[in-house]
Amino acid sequence: MSNAADRNAVEQAYAFFHQKLKVYEHSTSEREMDHIEDTISTYADAMSPAVFRELSGGDPAFLHEHSTFLKELQQAVGDLESLLG
């Protein structure tokens, strides 16, 4: 990520994903977890396409599938942290 707009998009995504991940990991409510999944997938659809491509490796289903959601969200937070390095 080479420009200020990309950096800003990475910072915003990191803050949002990190906060949602912490709630998701400790939630015992299926309803709350489903809401977080929906919120994150909606955010992913609207976020910077360049940042999404970087995180997803080009997979349009990234952060959109229940079965892989937690693993992908954890990966996204780690990747965003690295980009902010």
N, C-alpha and C positions, 0 to 999 in steps of 0.2 A: 504494500500500500504506500504509494509514493506522494500523494498530495494531501493537503489539509482536509479536503472534503472526505476522502477515504479514511483518514485518521479519525475524524469526527464520527463517521458512520461506525467505525470499529468501536470507538469509545461508547457510543450510545448502545450498540448491540451488546457489548460486554456488560454494561451496567444492567440492562434489562434482563438478559439471559442469566446472569449470575444471581440476581435477586430471585427470579422465578425458579431457578434450579434449587436454591436453598430451601424454598418453601416446598417444592415438589418432593425433594428427597426426604423430607420429614413429615409429609402429610400422611394422614391415615384416612382421609376422605376421598373416595373415588370421584365424587362430584367436583371437589376442588382440583384434583389432579386432571380430570377431563377439561375443566375450565382453563387450566394452565396450558395444556396441550393445544387447545383451540386458540388461545391467545398467542402462543409462540408461533404456531403455523400461520396465523394471520399476519403477524409481524414479519415472518420470513418472506411472505409473499410481497410485502411492501418495502422491505429493506433494500439497501443499495445492492443492485444486481452484481456488482463486482465483488462485494464482500460476501454475498450469498454464494457465488461461484467458488470463491476461495475456501469457504467453509465446507461446502457440499461436494466439492470435486466434480461438479456438474450434474449431480443427482437431484432431479426435481422433486423427488419424494423425501428428501432430507428434511427432518423435523416435522414430517407430515404423517408418519405411520406410528400407531400406538405401540406396536411390538418393538420398535427400535428407538422410540422417543427418548428415553432416559439416557441411553448410551450416546445418542447423537447430541443431545443437549450438553452432556458432560464433555464430549469431544469439542463441541462448538465453543464452550467457555474456555477450555484449555487452549484451543487454537487462537481465539481472540486475545487471550492473555499473552501468548507468544507474539502475536502481531503488535501488541502494545509495548512489548519488551523494552 
